[in-house]
């Protein structure tokens, strides 16, 4: 794999989920009520846009590289990629929040 693929994977596995966790932690009052649905929609839109952008950018560089099932799956389920790769980071964030919340209540 070339260097751009590694950067794409780093963004999907680490940078986007950590940014979402830090934004949620810092601006918790903005994610109350219906605004959480807007945040979920924007996170899904980011996933869909980046996934399709990378696939179709690769197609522009090499027209023979796009395969039918890959393009169709990215078009319909591109919003799901970032959610799946974010699960480990979200779980670690949840564990840290539970531990930090438990230690603060004892003091």
C-alpha positions as semicolon CSV with decimal commas, in nm:
position;residue;x (nm);y (nm);z (nm)
1;X;0,000;0,000;0,000
2;X;0,124;0,348;-0,065
3;X;0,160;0,637;0,177
4;X;-0,177;0,803;0,105
5;X;-0,362;0,487;0,203
6;X;-0,185;0,486;0,539
7;X;-0,279;0,850;0,596
8;X;-0,640;0,774;0,503
9;X;-0,644;0,484;0,750
10;X;-0,489;0,699;1,024
11;X;-0,762;0,958;0,978
12;X;-1,035;0,695;0,990
13;X;-0,900;0,492;1,281
14;X;-0,756;0,762;1,505
15;X;-0,795;1,127;1,410
16;X;-1,168;1,150;1,327
17;X;-1,287;0,943;1,626
18;X;-1,055;1,121;1,871
19;X;-1,167;1,458;1,737
20;X;-1,531;1,358;1,784
21;X;-1,464;1,243;2,142
22;X;-1,273;1,560;2,231
23;X;-1,541;1,784;2,078
24;X;-1,811;1,597;2,269
25;X;-1,614;1,627;2,591
26;X;-1,530;1,996;2,551
27;X;-1,867;2,117;2,418
28;X;-2,105;1,878;2,593
29;X;-2,381;2,141;2,625
30;X;-2,401;2,176;2,244
31;X;-2,484;1,807;2,207
32;X;-2,803;1,816;2,414
33;X;-3,144;1,735;2,272
34;X;-3,188;1,726;1,898
35;X;-2,844;1,862;1,822
36;X;-2,695;1,518;1,885
37;X;-2,887;1,399;1,577
38;X;-2,727;1,678;1,375
39;X;-2,383;1,570;1,501
40;X;-2,457;1,207;1,406
41;X;-2,570;1,320;1,061
42;X;-2,257;1,531;1,009
43;X;-2,031;1,246;1,124
44;X;-2,203;1,011;0,880
45;X;-2,180;1,270;0,601
46;X;-1,808;1,311;0,670
47;X;-1,764;0,934;0,644
48;X;-1,962;0,912;0,322
49;X;-1,781;1,205;0,162
50;X;-1,431;1,092;0,251
51;X;-1,494;0,730;0,149
52;X;-1,646;0,820;-0,185
53;X;-1,392;1,094;-0,242
54;X;-1,099;0,856;-0,199
55;X;-1,255;0,586;-0,417
56;X;-1,349;0,820;-0,700
57;X;-1,022;1,013;-0,677
58;X;-0,841;0,684;-0,726
59;X;-1,070;0,621;-1,023
60;X;-0,971;0,956;-1,176
61;X;-0,605;0,860;-1,149
62;X;-0,659;0,511;-1,294
63;X;-0,996;0,453;-1,467
64;X;-0,951;0,076;-1,458
65;X;-0,917;0,069;-1,077
66;X;-1,286;0,115;-0,995
67;X;-1,477;-0,207;-0,959
68;X;-1,856;-0,216;-0,961
69;X;-1,930;-0,368;-0,619
70;X;-1,674;-0,145;-0,448
71;X;-1,827;0,170;-0,593
72;X;-2,185;0,066;-0,520
73;X;-2,106;-0,035;-0,162
74;X;-1,923;0,294;-0,101
75;X;-2,209;0,490;-0,255
76;X;-2,478;0,331;-0,040
77;X;-2,288;0,236;0,275
78;X;-2,000;0,485;0,279
79;X;-2,154;0,652;0,583
80;X;-2,097;0,331;0,782
81;X;-1,719;0,303;0,740
82;X;-1,629;0,571;0,994
83;X;-1,878;0,441;1,251
84;X;-1,729;0,091;1,237
85;X;-1,371;0,212;1,264
86;X;-1,466;0,446;1,550
87;X;-1,597;0,171;1,777
88;X;-1,261;0,096;1,950
89;X;-1,188;0,463;2,015
90;X;-1,541;0,527;2,143
91;X;-1,516;0,226;2,378
92;X;-1,180;0,343;2,515
93;X;-1,325;0,693;2,561
94;X;-1,626;0,547;2,744
95;X;-1,403;0,341;2,974
96;X;-1,189;0,644;3,055
97;X;-1,500;0,854;3,125
98;X;-1,644;0,587;3,356
99;X;-1,317;0,551;3,546
100;X;-1,268;0,927;3,571
101;X;-1,631;0,974;3,678
102;X;-1,600;0,701;3,941
103;X;-1,285;0,849;4,093
104;X;-1,432;1,201;4,104
105;X;-1,739;1,088;4,299
106;X;-1,527;0,919;4,567
107;X;-1,331;1,236;4,643
